[in-house]
Amino acid sequence: MAIEAQDIENLIRATFPDARITITDLAGDGNHWAAEVIDASFKGMNRVQQQRAVYASLKGKMEGSNGELHALALTTKAPE
Amino acid sequence: MSDATDQIKTTIEKNDVVLFMKGTKMMPQCGFSSRVAGVLNFMGVEFADVNVLADADIRQGIKDFSDWPTIPQLYVKGEFVGGCDIITEMTLSGELDQLFEAKGVVYNKDAAEKIREANA
């Protein structure tokens, strides 16, 4: 298994300590993940900016064919 | 500036709607690329497809250019709109319709409504 849900959450959490983070294993194969990140810092940012920030927190784990994180569906929003 | 960056810039300047994807719009080679190409095809949007699997420089170049680590990537009128998750959300919320209208991109509103009905 390339990466665990907890690893993904920890990486995101390091950048967004107060975020509400939900990680889901979409296919049950430890390879296709979904992450929902709700954080106050997203207020006033568009989705591209929000998701860029989340990708940045993953620090290259998604880079290239050797990336540990093959597929991560992202949903980001600011708290209501 | 690298050749790949030049090529990317020219492509998004010359085409109103460009999808950088794995495979082609007729034969996508990844589920995420397939989903976005499928939405555009279904909505009758004319778009240029760039197969990043055919060119390693473009594949890396577009990620650097957009500061976005994943493929597919949709550009409308030279502006980066998003990847698969954002396009899916925007399709279902109607924001993609609004974007096309604001940018003067022709699309089939009925088809867009059908996608939303099917996913309601």
N, CA and C atoms of all chains as a GROMACS GRO file, in nm:
protein
  600
    1MET      N    1   0.085  -0.120   0.000
    1MET     CA    2   0.000   0.000   0.000
    1MET      C    3   0.088   0.124   0.000
    2ALA      N    4   0.055   0.215  -0.088
    2ALA     CA    5   0.142   0.330  -0.110
    2ALA      C    6   0.137   0.430   0.005
    3ILE      N    7   0.019   0.458   0.052
    3ILE     CA    8   0.004   0.562   0.152
    3ILE      C    9  -0.124   0.536   0.231
    4GLU      N   10  -0.124   0.574   0.358
    4GLU     CA   11  -0.240   0.549   0.444
    4GLU      C   12  -0.321   0.677   0.462
    5ALA      N   13  -0.448   0.658   0.495
    5ALA     CA   14  -0.537   0.774   0.517
    5ALA      C   15  -0.476   0.869   0.619
    6GLN      N   16  -0.420   0.810   0.725
    6GLN     CA   17  -0.364   0.892   0.832
    6GLN      C   18  -0.246   0.976   0.782
    7ASP      N   19  -0.166   0.918   0.693
    7ASP     CA   20  -0.053   0.991   0.637
    7ASP      C   21  -0.101   1.114   0.560
    8ILE      N   22  -0.207   1.093   0.481
    8ILE     CA   23  -0.261   1.203   0.402
    8ILE      C   24  -0.313   1.312   0.495
    9GLU      N   25  -0.390   1.268   0.596
    9GLU     CA   26  -0.445   1.366   0.689
    9GLU      C   27  -0.334   1.443   0.760
   10ASN      N   28  -0.230   1.370   0.804
   10ASN     CA   29  -0.120   1.435   0.875
   10ASN      C   30  -0.051   1.542   0.790
   11LEU      N   31  -0.031   1.510   0.663
   11LEU     CA   32   0.034   1.606   0.574
   11LEU      C   33  -0.051   1.732   0.561
   12ILE      N   34  -0.181   1.711   0.538
   12ILE     CA   35  -0.270   1.828   0.522
   12ILE      C   36  -0.279   1.905   0.654
   13ARG      N   37  -0.287   1.827   0.762
   13ARG     CA   38  -0.302   1.886   0.897
   13ARG      C   39  -0.183   1.976   0.933
   14ALA      N   40  -0.065   1.940   0.883
   14ALA     CA   41   0.054   2.019   0.915
   14ALA      C   42   0.041   2.161   0.862
   15THR      N   43  -0.028   2.176   0.750
   15THR     CA   44  -0.049   2.309   0.692
   15THR      C   45  -0.177   2.374   0.742
   16PHE      N   46  -0.278   2.290   0.766
   16PHE     CA   47  -0.410   2.340   0.809
   16PHE      C   48  -0.448   2.277   0.943
   17PRO      N   49  -0.387   2.326   1.052
   17PRO     CA   50  -0.403   2.260   1.182
   17PRO      C   51  -0.548   2.256   1.232
   18ASP      N   52  -0.629   2.355   1.195
   18ASP     CA   53  -0.765   2.362   1.248
   18ASP      C   54  -0.871   2.316   1.148
   19ALA      N   55  -0.828   2.259   1.039
   19ALA     CA   56  -0.923   2.222   0.934
   19ALA      C   57  -1.006   2.101   0.973
   20ARG      N   58  -1.126   2.092   0.913
   20ARG     CA   59  -1.202   1.968   0.923
   20ARG      C   60  -1.162   1.885   0.801
   21ILE      N   61  -1.101   1.771   0.826
   21ILE     CA   62  -1.046   1.690   0.718
   21ILE      C   63  -1.111   1.552   0.718
   22THR      N   64  -1.167   1.514   0.604
   22THR     CA   65  -1.224   1.380   0.592
   22THR      C   66  -1.156   1.308   0.476
   23ILE      N   67  -1.094   1.195   0.507
   23ILE     CA   68  -1.026   1.117   0.403
   23ILE      C   69  -1.108   0.991   0.377
   24THR      N   70  -1.134   0.962   0.250
   24THR     CA   71  -1.209   0.842   0.214
   24THR      C   72  -1.129   0.760   0.113
   25ASP      N   73  -1.123   0.630   0.137
   25ASP     CA   74  -1.060   0.539   0.041
   25ASP      C   75  -1.168   0.499  -0.060
   26LEU      N   76  -1.162   0.559  -0.179
   26LEU     CA   77  -1.272   0.547  -0.275
   26LEU      C   78  -1.291   0.406  -0.328
   27ALA      N   79  -1.181   0.339  -0.353
   27ALA     CA   80  -1.191   0.209  -0.419
   27ALA      C   81  -1.159   0.094  -0.323
   28GLY      N   82  -1.121   0.127  -0.201
   28GLY     CA   83  -1.082   0.024  -0.106
   28GLY      C   84  -0.948  -0.040  -0.140
   29ASP      N   85  -0.870   0.028  -0.224
   29ASP     CA   86  -0.742  -0.030  -0.265
   29ASP      C   87  -0.621   0.047  -0.212
   30GLY      N   88  -0.648   0.149  -0.126
   30GLY     CA   89  -0.538   0.228  -0.073
   30GLY      C   90  -0.467   0.309  -0.179
   31ASN      N   91  -0.534   0.333  -0.288
   31ASN     CA   92  -0.469   0.399  -0.401
   31ASN      C   93  -0.550   0.514  -0.459
   32HIS      N   94  -0.680   0.510  -0.437
   32HIS     CA   95  -0.768   0.615  -0.489
   32HIS      C   96  -0.840   0.680  -0.372
   33TRP      N   97  -0.798   0.801  -0.340
   33TRP     CA   98  -0.846   0.867  -0.220
   33TRP      C   99  -0.931   0.989  -0.251
   34ALA      N  100  -1.016   1.023  -0.157
   34ALA     CA  101  -1.086   1.151  -0.163
   34ALA      C  102  -1.058   1.224  -0.033
   35ALA      N  103  -1.037   1.353  -0.042
   35ALA     CA  104  -1.017   1.433   0.078
   35ALA      C  105  -1.109   1.553   0.074
   36GLU      N  106  -1.181   1.573   0.183
   36GLU     CA  107  -1.258   1.697   0.198
   36GLU      C  108  -1.189   1.780   0.304
   37VAL      N  109  -1.159   1.903   0.270
   37VAL     CA  110  -1.089   1.991   0.363
   37VAL      C  111  -1.171   2.118   0.380
   38ILE      N  112  -1.212   2.143   0.502
   38ILE     CA  113  -1.288   2.265   0.530
   38ILE      C  114  -1.206   2.349   0.626
   39ASP      N  115  -1.167   2.467   0.580
   39ASP     CA  116  -1.077   2.548   0.661
   39ASP      C  117  -1.109   2.696   0.646
   40ALA      N  118  -1.100   2.768   0.756
   40ALA     CA  119  -1.134   2.911   0.757
   40ALA      C  120  -1.042   2.991   0.664
   41SER      N  121  -0.920   2.942   0.644
   41SER     CA  122  -0.826   3.018   0.559
   41SER      C  123  -0.870   3.020   0.413
   42PHE      N  124  -0.967   2.932   0.376
   42PHE     CA  125  -1.012   2.927   0.237
   42PHE      C  126  -1.107   3.041   0.203
   43LYS      N  127  -1.152   3.111   0.306
   43LYS     CA  128  -1.246   3.220   0.282
   43LYS      C  129  -1.186   3.322   0.187
   44GLY      N  130  -1.262   3.358   0.084
   44GLY     CA  131  -1.214   3.458  -0.011
   44GLY      C  132  -1.124   3.401  -0.120
   45MET      N  133  -1.093   3.271  -0.112
   45MET     CA  134  -1.013   3.209  -0.218
   45MET      C  135  -1.107   3.134  -0.311
   46ASN      N  136  -1.074   3.129  -0.441
   46ASN     CA  137  -1.153   3.045  -0.529
   46ASN      C  138  -1.105   2.900  -0.518
   47ARG      N  139  -1.177   2.809  -0.584
   47ARG     CA  140  -1.145   2.666  -0.566
   47ARG      C  141  -1.004   2.632  -0.611
   48VAL      N  142  -0.962   2.697  -0.721
   48VAL     CA  143  -0.827   2.668  -0.770
   48VAL      C  144  -0.724   2.707  -0.663
   49GLN      N  145  -0.742   2.824  -0.604
   49GLN     CA  146  -0.647   2.868  -0.500
   49GLN      C  147  -0.652   2.776  -0.379
   50GLN      N  148  -0.773   2.737  -0.339
   50GLN     CA  149  -0.789   2.648  -0.224
   50GLN      C  150  -0.718   2.514  -0.248
   51GLN      N  151  -0.742   2.460  -0.367
   51GLN     CA  152  -0.688   2.326  -0.392
   51GLN      C  153  -0.538   2.329  -0.419
   52ARG      N  154  -0.489   2.441  -0.476
   52ARG     CA  155  -0.344   2.459  -0.489
   52ARG      C  156  -0.278   2.452  -0.351
   53ALA      N  157  -0.343   2.517  -0.254
   53ALA     CA  158  -0.287   2.520  -0.119
   53ALA      C  159  -0.284   2.379  -0.059
   54VAL      N  160  -0.389   2.300  -0.086
   54VAL     CA  161  -0.391   2.163  -0.034
   54VAL      C  162  -0.285   2.078  -0.105
   55TYR      N  163  -0.276   2.091  -0.237
   55TYR     CA  164  -0.173   2.018  -0.311
   55TYR      C  165  -0.035   2.053  -0.256
   56ALA      N  166  -0.013   2.182  -0.228
   56ALA     CA  167   0.117   2.226  -0.177
   56ALA      C  168   0.148   2.157  -0.044
   57SER      N  169   0.044   2.137   0.038
   57SER     CA  170   0.066   2.073   0.168
   57SER      C  171   0.108   1.927   0.152
   58LEU      N  172   0.076   1.868   0.038
   58LEU     CA  173   0.111   1.727   0.015
   58LEU      C  174   0.254   1.711  -0.035
   59LYS      N  175   0.319   1.824  -0.054
   59LYS     CA  176   0.463   1.829  -0.079
   59LYS      C  177   0.513   1.727  -0.181
   60GLY      N  178   0.458   1.733  -0.298
   60GLY     CA  179   0.513   1.651  -0.406
   60GLY      C  180   0.478   1.504  -0.402
   61LYS      N  181   0.392   1.466  -0.306
   61LYS     CA  182   0.352   1.325  -0.300
   61LYS      C  183   0.272   1.284  -0.424
   62MET      N  184   0.217   1.384  -0.494
   62MET     CA  185   0.139   1.352  -0.613
   62MET      C  186   0.222   1.364  -0.740
   63GLU      N  187   0.349   1.397  -0.725
   63GLU     CA  188   0.430   1.425  -0.842
   63GLU      C  189   0.467   1.298  -0.917
   64GLY      N  190   0.443   1.303  -1.045
   64GLY     CA  191   0.498   1.203  -1.135
   64GLY      C  192   0.444   1.063  -1.115
   65SER      N  193   0.492   0.972  -1.196
   65SER     CA  194   0.440   0.836  -1.194
   65SER      C  195   0.490   0.762  -1.070
   66ASN      N  196   0.595   0.815  -1.004
   66ASN     CA  197   0.644   0.751  -0.882
   66ASN      C  198   0.581   0.810  -0.756
   67GLY      N  199   0.491   0.908  -0.776
   67GLY     CA  200   0.426   0.968  -0.661
   67GLY      C  201   0.351   0.863  -0.581
   68GLU      N  202   0.360   0.875  -0.447
   68GLU     CA  203   0.293   0.776  -0.362
   68GLU      C  204   0.141   0.790  -0.369
   69LEU      N  205   0.100   0.911  -0.403
   69LEU     CA  206  -0.043   0.940  -0.405
   69LEU      C  207  -0.086   0.945  -0.551
   70HIS      N  208  -0.150   0.837  -0.594
   70HIS     CA  209  -0.185   0.827  -0.735
   70HIS      C  210  -0.308   0.911  -0.767
   71ALA      N  211  -0.411   0.899  -0.685
   71ALA     CA  212  -0.535   0.969  -0.715
   71ALA      C  213  -0.596   1.024  -0.588
   72LEU      N  214  -0.620   1.153  -0.588
   72LEU     CA  215  -0.682   1.217  -0.472
   72LEU      C  216  -0.787   1.316  -0.523
   73ALA      N  217  -0.913   1.281  -0.498
   73ALA     CA  218  -1.021   1.372  -0.535
   73ALA      C  219  -1.035   1.474  -0.424
   74LEU      N  220  -1.031   1.601  -0.458
   74LEU     CA  221  -1.033   1.705  -0.356
   74LEU      C  222  -1.166   1.780  -0.354
   75THR      N  223  -1.215   1.803  -0.235
   75THR     CA  224  -1.325   1.898  -0.217
   75THR      C  225  -1.279   1.995  -0.110
   76THR      N  226  -1.285   2.123  -0.142
   76THR     CA  227  -1.240   2.223  -0.044
   76THR      C  228  -1.348   2.329  -0.028
   77LYS      N  229  -1.362   2.376   0.094
   77LYS     CA  230  -1.450   2.492   0.115
   77LYS      C  231  -1.419   2.559   0.248
   78ALA      N  232  -1.467   2.681   0.258
   78ALA     CA  233  -1.458   2.753   0.384
   78ALA      C  234  -1.578   2.712   0.468
   79PRO      N  235  -1.566   2.715   0.601
   79PRO     CA  236  -1.681   2.680   0.684
   79PRO      C  237  -1.797   2.778   0.660
   80GLU      N  238  -1.920   2.724   0.671
   80GLU     CA  239  -2.040   2.808   0.648
   80GLU      C  240  -2.043   2.922   0.748
   81MET      N  241   1.259   3.083  -2.174
   81MET     CA  242   1.133   3.006  -2.171
   81MET      C  243   1.148   2.879  -2.254
   82SER      N  244   1.099   2.769  -2.205
   82SER     CA  245   1.118   2.642  -2.275
   82SER      C  246   1.020   2.630  -2.391
   83ASP      N  247   1.051   2.538  -2.482
   83ASP     CA  248   0.963   2.514  -2.596
   83ASP      C  249   0.825   2.470  -2.550
   84ALA      N  250   0.824   2.386  -2.446
   84ALA     CA  251   0.696   2.335  -2.397
   84ALA      C  252   0.607   2.449  -2.348
   85THR      N  253   0.667   2.543  -2.275
   85THR     CA  254   0.589   2.657  -2.225
   85THR      C  255   0.536   2.740  -2.340
   86ASP      N  256   0.622   2.763  -2.441
   86ASP     CA  257   0.578   2.837  -2.560
   86ASP      C  258   0.459   2.769  -2.625
   87GLN      N  259   0.472   2.639  -2.639
   87GLN     CA  260   0.369   2.560  -2.706
   87GLN      C  261   0.237   2.567  -2.628
   88ILE      N  262   0.247   2.558  -2.496
   88ILE     CA  263   0.128   2.566  -2.411
   88ILE      C  264   0.062   2.702  -2.426
   89LYS      N  265   0.143   2.806  -2.420
   89LYS     CA  266   0.089   2.943  -2.431
   89LYS      C  267   0.018   2.963  -2.564
   90THR      N  268   0.083   2.919  -2.672
   90THR     CA  269   0.023   2.934  -2.804
   90THR      C  270  -0.110   2.859  -2.812
   91THR      N  271  -0.111   2.738  -2.757
   91THR     CA  272  -0.233   2.656  -2.764
   91THR      C  273  -0.349   2.723  -2.690
   92ILE      N  274  -0.323   2.775  -2.571
   92ILE     CA  275  -0.435   2.833  -2.495
   92ILE      C  276  -0.473   2.972  -2.546
   93GLU      N  277  -0.382   3.034  -2.623
   93GLU     CA  278  -0.418   3.162  -2.684
   93GLU      C  279  -0.503   3.141  -2.809
   94LYS      N  280  -0.471   3.035  -2.882
   94LYS     CA  281  -0.535   3.014  -3.013
   94LYS      C  282  -0.669   2.942  -3.001
   95ASN      N  283  -0.694   2.876  -2.890
   95ASN     CA  284  -0.818   2.800  -2.874
   95ASN      C  285  -0.894   2.850  -2.752
   96ASP      N  286  -1.023   2.874  -2.771
   96ASP     CA  287  -1.104   2.926  -2.660
   96ASP      C  288  -1.110   2.827  -2.544
   97VAL      N  289  -1.123   2.700  -2.578
   97VAL     CA  290  -1.134   2.598  -2.474
   97VAL      C  291  -1.031   2.489  -2.503
   98VAL      N  292  -0.946   2.463  -2.406
   98VAL     CA  293  -0.842   2.361  -2.424
   98VAL      C  294  -0.844   2.266  -2.305
   99LEU      N  295  -0.844   2.137  -2.333
   99LEU     CA  296  -0.832   2.038  -2.227
   99LEU      C  297  -0.700   1.963  -2.242
  100PHE      N  298  -0.614   1.980  -2.143
  100PHE     CA  299  -0.492   1.900  -2.135
  100PHE      C  300  -0.531   1.771  -2.066
  101MET      N  301  -0.514   1.658  -2.134
  101MET     CA  302  -0.570   1.533  -2.083
  101MET      C  303  -0.479   1.415  -2.116
  102LYS      N  304  -0.510   1.302  -2.051
  102LYS     CA  305  -0.440   1.178  -2.085
  102LYS      C  306  -0.525   1.106  -2.189
  103GLY      N  307  -0.470   1.091  -2.308
  103GLY     CA  308  -0.545   1.037  -2.420
  103GLY      C  309  -0.605   1.151  -2.500
  104THR      N  310  -0.701   1.118  -2.584
  104THR     CA  311  -0.766   1.218  -2.668
  104THR      C  312  -0.914   1.223  -2.633
  105LYS      N  313  -0.983   1.326  -2.684
  105LYS     CA  314  -1.125   1.336  -2.651
  105LYS      C  315  -1.203   1.218  -2.706
  106MET      N  316  -1.155   1.162  -2.817
  106MET     CA  317  -1.222   1.044  -2.872
  106MET      C  318  -1.182   0.917  -2.799
  107MET      N  319  -1.060   0.916  -2.746
  107MET     CA  320  -1.012   0.798  -2.675
  107MET      C  321  -0.934   0.835  -2.550
  108PRO      N  322  -1.005   0.875  -2.446
  108PRO     CA  323  -0.939   0.913  -2.320
  108PRO      C  324  -0.871   0.790  -2.258
  109GLN      N  325  -0.760   0.815  -2.189
  109GLN     CA  326  -0.687   0.701  -2.131
  109GLN      C  327  -0.678   0.710  -1.980
  110CYS      N  328  -0.768   0.784  -1.920
  110CYS     CA  329  -0.771   0.795  -1.775
  110CYS      C  330  -0.913   0.836  -1.738
  111GLY      N  331  -0.964   0.782  -1.629
  111GLY     CA  332  -1.102   0.808  -1.590
  111GLY      C  333  -1.132   0.955  -1.566
  112PHE      N  334  -1.034   1.025  -1.509
  112PHE     CA  335  -1.057   1.165  -1.476
  112PHE      C  336  -1.061   1.251  -1.603
  113SER      N  337  -0.967   1.223  -1.694
  113SER     CA  338  -0.967   1.293  -1.823
  113SER      C  339  -1.095   1.260  -1.899
  114SER      N  340  -1.136   1.135  -1.891
  114SER     CA  341  -1.254   1.090  -1.961
  114SER      C  342  -1.378   1.163  -1.912
  115ARG      N  343  -1.384   1.186  -1.781
  115ARG     CA  344  -1.502   1.249  -1.724
  115ARG      C  345  -1.517   1.394  -1.776
  116VAL      N  346  -1.406   1.468  -1.774
  116VAL     CA  347  -1.412   1.608  -1.818
  116VAL      C  348  -1.437   1.616  -1.969
  117ALA      N  349  -1.366   1.534  -2.046
  117ALA     CA  350  -1.389   1.533  -2.192
  117ALA      C  351  -1.533   1.495  -2.221
  118GLY      N  352  -1.587   1.400  -2.144
  118GLY     CA  353  -1.724   1.356  -2.164
  118GLY      C  354  -1.824   1.468  -2.139
  119VAL      N  355  -1.802   1.545  -2.034
  119VAL     CA  356  -1.891   1.658  -2.002
  119VAL      C  357  -1.889   1.760  -2.116
  120LEU      N  358  -1.768   1.794  -2.163
  120LEU     CA  359  -1.756   1.893  -2.270
  120LEU      C  360  -1.819   1.841  -2.400
  121ASN      N  361  -1.793   1.716  -2.432
  121ASN     CA  362  -1.853   1.656  -2.552
  121ASN      C  363  -2.004   1.659  -2.542
  122PHE      N  364  -2.056   1.617  -2.427
  122PHE     CA  365  -2.201   1.608  -2.409
  122PHE      C  366  -2.264   1.747  -2.417
  123MET      N  367  -2.193   1.846  -2.366
  123MET     CA  368  -2.246   1.983  -2.368
  123MET      C  369  -2.222   2.051  -2.502
  124GLY      N  370  -2.167   1.977  -2.596
  124GLY     CA  371  -2.148   2.031  -2.730
  124GLY      C  372  -2.048   2.143  -2.737
  125VAL      N  373  -1.952   2.145  -2.646
  125VAL     CA  374  -1.850   2.250  -2.644
  125VAL      C  375  -1.737   2.212  -2.740
  126GLU      N  376  -1.702   2.307  -2.826
  126GLU     CA  377  -1.590   2.283  -2.915
  126GLU      C  378  -1.462   2.306  -2.837
  127PHE      N  379  -1.375   2.208  -2.831
  127PHE     CA  380  -1.251   2.229  -2.757
  127PHE      C  381  -1.134   2.156  -2.820
  128ALA      N  382  -1.016   2.210  -2.794
  128ALA     CA  383  -0.893   2.146  -2.840
  128ALA      C  384  -0.847   2.052  -2.730
  129ASP      N  385  -0.807   1.932  -2.769
  129ASP     CA  386  -0.754   1.838  -2.671
  129ASP      C  387  -0.603   1.823  -2.691
  130VAL      N  388  -0.531   1.825  -2.582
  130VAL     CA  389  -0.386   1.804  -2.588
  130VAL      C  390  -0.355   1.678  -2.508
  131ASN      N  391  -0.303   1.578  -2.577
  131ASN     CA  392  -0.272   1.451  -2.511
  131ASN      C  393  -0.134   1.459  -2.446
  132VAL      N  394  -0.132   1.471  -2.314
  132VAL     CA  395  -0.003   1.488  -2.246
  132VAL      C  396   0.080   1.359  -2.247
  133LEU      N  397   0.013   1.246  -2.271
  133LEU     CA  398   0.087   1.119  -2.276
  133LEU      C  399   0.175   1.112  -2.401
  134ALA      N  400   0.143   1.198  -2.500
  134ALA     CA  401   0.219   1.196  -2.625
  134ALA      C  402   0.345   1.281  -2.616
  135ASP      N  403   0.360   1.360  -2.509
  135ASP     CA  404   0.474   1.452  -2.500
  135ASP      C  405   0.511   1.475  -2.353
  136ALA      N  406   0.621   1.416  -2.312
  136ALA     CA  407   0.663   1.424  -2.171
  136ALA      C  408   0.692   1.568  -2.128
  137ASP      N  409   0.742   1.650  -2.222
  137ASP     CA  410   0.772   1.790  -2.188
  137ASP      C  411   0.644   1.869  -2.160
  138ILE      N  412   0.542   1.842  -2.240
  138ILE     CA  413   0.413   1.909  -2.218
  138ILE      C  414   0.351   1.857  -2.088
  139ARG      N  415   0.364   1.728  -2.064
  139ARG     CA  416   0.305   1.667  -1.945
  139ARG      C  417   0.359   1.734  -1.818
  140GLN      N  418   0.490   1.754  -1.812
  140GLN     CA  419   0.548   1.823  -1.697
  140GLN      C  420   0.527   1.973  -1.709
  141GLY      N  421   0.538   2.022  -1.833
  141GLY     CA  422   0.530   2.166  -1.857
  141GLY      C  423   0.397   2.226  -1.813
  142ILE      N  424   0.288   2.154  -1.839
  142ILE     CA  425   0.157   2.210  -1.806
  142ILE      C  426   0.138   2.212  -1.654
  143LYS      N  427   0.197   2.116  -1.584
  143LYS     CA  428   0.187   2.115  -1.437
  143LYS      C  429   0.261   2.235  -1.378
  144ASP      N  430   0.378   2.264  -1.434
  144ASP     CA  431   0.456   2.379  -1.387
  144ASP      C  432   0.385   2.510  -1.424
  145PHE      N  433   0.335   2.513  -1.548
  145PHE     CA  434   0.271   2.634  -1.599
  145PHE      C  435   0.150   2.673  -1.515
  146SER      N  436   0.069   2.574  -1.480
  146SER     CA  437  -0.055   2.601  -1.404
  146SER      C  438  -0.032   2.600  -1.254
  147ASP      N  439   0.085   2.552  -1.212
  147ASP     CA  440   0.108   2.525  -1.070
  147ASP      C  441  -0.003   2.434  -1.017
  148TRP      N  442  -0.020   2.324  -1.088
  148TRP     CA  443  -0.127   2.229  -1.058
  148TRP      C  444  -0.074   2.089  -1.087
  149PRO      N  445  -0.078   1.997  -0.990
  149PRO     CA  446  -0.003   1.872  -1.007
  149PRO      C  447  -0.071   1.762  -1.086
  150THR      N  448  -0.198   1.782  -1.123
  150THR     CA  449  -0.269   1.669  -1.183
  150THR      C  450  -0.324   1.704  -1.322
  151ILE      N  451  -0.355   1.600  -1.395
  151ILE     CA  452  -0.417   1.606  -1.527
  151ILE      C  453  -0.554   1.539  -1.512
  152PRO      N  454  -0.660   1.581  -1.570
  152PRO     CA  455  -0.675   1.686  -1.672
  152PRO      C  456  -0.671   1.828  -1.617
  153GLN      N  457  -0.652   1.923  -1.709
  153GLN     CA  458  -0.659   2.065  -1.676
  153GLN      C  459  -0.736   2.136  -1.786
  154LEU      N  460  -0.834   2.214  -1.744
  154LEU     CA  461  -0.918   2.285  -1.841
  154LEU      C  462  -0.882   2.434  -1.844
  155TYR      N  463  -0.860   2.482  -1.965
  155TYR     CA  464  -0.837   2.626  -1.986
  155TYR      C  465  -0.951   2.683  -2.069
  156VAL      N  466  -1.005   2.797  -2.027
  156VAL     CA  467  -1.105   2.868  -2.106
  156VAL      C  468  -1.054   3.010  -2.127
  157LYS      N  469  -1.042   3.047  -2.255
  157LYS     CA  470  -0.992   3.180  -2.293
  157LYS      C  471  -0.862   3.213  -2.221
  158GLY      N  472  -0.773   3.119  -2.221
  158GLY     CA  473  -0.640   3.142  -2.166
  158GLY      C  474  -0.631   3.134  -2.015
  159GLU      N  475  -0.745   3.109  -1.950
  159GLU     CA  476  -0.744   3.104  -1.804
  159GLU      C  477  -0.762   2.962  -1.752
  160PHE      N  478  -0.683   2.924  -1.653
  160PHE     CA  479  -0.695   2.792  -1.593
  160PHE      C  480  -0.822   2.787  -1.507
  161VAL      N  481  -0.909   2.692  -1.539
  161VAL     CA  482  -1.035   2.680  -1.465
  161VAL      C  483  -1.026   2.577  -1.354
  162GLY      N  484  -0.962   2.465  -1.382
  162GLY     CA  485  -0.950   2.364  -1.278
  162GLY      C  486  -0.927   2.225  -1.335
  163GLY      N  487  -0.922   2.128  -1.244
  163GLY     CA  488  -0.908   1.988  -1.281
  163GLY      C  489  -1.042   1.917  -1.272
  164CYS      N  490  -1.035   1.786  -1.265
  164CYS     CA  491  -1.157   1.705  -1.272
  164CYS      C  492  -1.257   1.737  -1.160
  165ASP      N  493  -1.209   1.751  -1.037
  165ASP     CA  494  -1.302   1.773  -0.924
  165ASP      C  495  -1.372   1.908  -0.937
  166ILE      N  496  -1.296   2.010  -0.973
  166ILE     CA  497  -1.353   2.145  -0.984
  166ILE      C  498  -1.453   2.150  -1.100
  167ILE      N  499  -1.417   2.090  -1.213
  167ILE     CA  500  -1.507   2.093  -1.329
  167ILE      C  501  -1.636   2.017  -1.296
  168THR      N  502  -1.622   1.904  -1.227
  168THR     CA  503  -1.742   1.828  -1.189
  168THR      C  504  -1.833   1.912  -1.100
  169GLU      N  505  -1.774   1.974  -0.998
  169GLU     CA  506  -1.852   2.058  -0.907
  169GLU      C  507  -1.919   2.174  -0.982
  170MET      N  508  -1.842   2.236  -1.072
  170MET     CA  509  -1.894   2.352  -1.145
  170MET      C  510  -2.004   2.312  -1.243
  171THR      N  511  -1.991   2.191  -1.299
  171THR     CA  512  -2.096   2.143  -1.391
  171THR      C  513  -2.226   2.126  -1.315
  172LEU      N  514  -2.217   2.062  -1.198
  172LEU     CA  515  -2.339   2.031  -1.122
  172LEU      C  516  -2.399   2.157  -1.060
  173SER      N  517  -2.318   2.254  -1.027
  173SER     CA  518  -2.370   2.376  -0.963
  173SER      C  519  -2.419   2.479  -1.065
  174GLY      N  520  -2.386   2.456  -1.194
  174GLY     CA  521  -2.425   2.554  -1.296
  174GLY      C  522  -2.321   2.664  -1.316
  175GLU      N  523  -2.214   2.661  -1.237
  175GLU     CA  524  -2.109   2.764  -1.252
  175GLU      C  525  -2.036   2.753  -1.385
  176LEU      N  526  -2.028   2.630  -1.437
  176LEU     CA  527  -1.960   2.612  -1.566
  176LEU      C  528  -2.042   2.681  -1.676
  177ASP      N  529  -2.175   2.669  -1.669
  177ASP     CA  530  -2.263   2.739  -1.764
  177ASP      C  531  -2.234   2.889  -1.759
  178GLN      N  532  -2.230   2.940  -1.635
  178GLN     CA  533  -2.208   3.084  -1.617
  178GLN      C  534  -2.074   3.127  -1.675
  179LEU      N  535  -1.973   3.043  -1.654
  179LEU     CA  536  -1.840   3.075  -1.705
  179LEU      C  537  -1.843   3.080  -1.858
  180PHE      N  538  -1.905   2.977  -1.920
  180PHE     CA  539  -1.912   2.973  -2.066
  180PHE      C  540  -1.987   3.095  -2.118
  181GLU      N  541  -2.096   3.130  -2.050
  181GLU     CA  542  -2.174   3.247  -2.094
  181GLU      C  543  -2.091   3.374  -2.083
  182ALA      N  544  -2.022   3.390  -1.970
  182ALA     CA  545  -1.942   3.510  -1.948
  182ALA      C  546  -1.830   3.521  -2.050
  183LYS      N  547  -1.777   3.405  -2.093
  183LYS     CA  548  -1.662   3.405  -2.184
  183LYS      C  549  -1.705   3.391  -2.330
  184GLY      N  550  -1.836   3.382  -2.353
  184GLY     CA  551  -1.883   3.371  -2.491
  184GLY      C  552  -1.852   3.238  -2.556
  185VAL      N  553  -1.852   3.130  -2.477
  185VAL     CA  554  -1.829   2.997  -2.532
  185VAL      C  555  -1.965   2.931  -2.557
  186VAL      N  556  -1.982   2.881  -2.679
  186VAL     CA  557  -2.110   2.818  -2.715
  186VAL      C  558  -2.121   2.680  -2.650
  187TYR      N  559  -2.236   2.654  -2.588
  187TYR     CA  560  -2.260   2.522  -2.530
  187TYR      C  561  -2.410   2.497  -2.530
  188ASN      N  562  -2.447   2.372  -2.509
  188ASN     CA  563  -2.587   2.332  -2.511
  188ASN      C  564  -2.641   2.330  -2.368
  189LYS      N  565  -2.725   2.428  -2.339
  189LYS     CA  566  -2.779   2.443  -2.203
  189LYS      C  567  -2.867   2.322  -2.164
  190ASP      N  568  -2.944   2.272  -2.261
  190ASP     CA  569  -3.031   2.156  -2.233
  190ASP      C  570  -2.948   2.035  -2.190
  191ALA      N  571  -2.835   2.018  -2.259
  191ALA     CA  572  -2.748   1.905  -2.224
  191ALA      C  573  -2.693   1.923  -2.083
  192ALA      N  574  -2.656   2.046  -2.049
  192ALA     CA  575  -2.605   2.073  -1.914
  192ALA      C  576  -2.712   2.041  -1.810
  193GLU      N  577  -2.836   2.080  -1.841
  193GLU     CA  578  -2.947   2.050  -1.748
  193GLU      C  579  -2.966   1.900  -1.733
  194LYS      N  580  -2.949   1.828  -1.844
  194LYS     CA  581  -2.965   1.682  -1.839
  194LYS      C  582  -2.861   1.618  -1.747
  195ILE      N  583  -2.739   1.670  -1.753
  195ILE     CA  584  -2.634   1.618  -1.664
  195ILE      C  585  -2.676   1.641  -1.520
  196ARG      N  586  -2.727   1.762  -1.492
  196ARG     CA  587  -2.766   1.793  -1.354
  196ARG      C  588  -2.884   1.709  -1.308
  197GLU      N  589  -2.982   1.689  -1.399
  197GLU     CA  590  -3.097   1.604  -1.363
  197GLU      C  591  -3.050   1.461  -1.330
  198ALA      N  592  -2.959   1.412  -1.414
  198ALA     CA  593  -2.913   1.274  -1.396
  198ALA      C  594  -2.833   1.257  -1.267
  199ASN      N  595  -2.778   1.367  -1.216
  199ASN     CA  596  -2.694   1.359  -1.096
  199ASN      C  597  -2.761   1.421  -0.973
  200ALA      N  598  -2.890   1.453  -0.988
  200ALA     CA  599  -2.961   1.520  -0.878
  200ALA      C  600  -2.982   1.422  -0.762
   0.00000   0.00000   0.00000
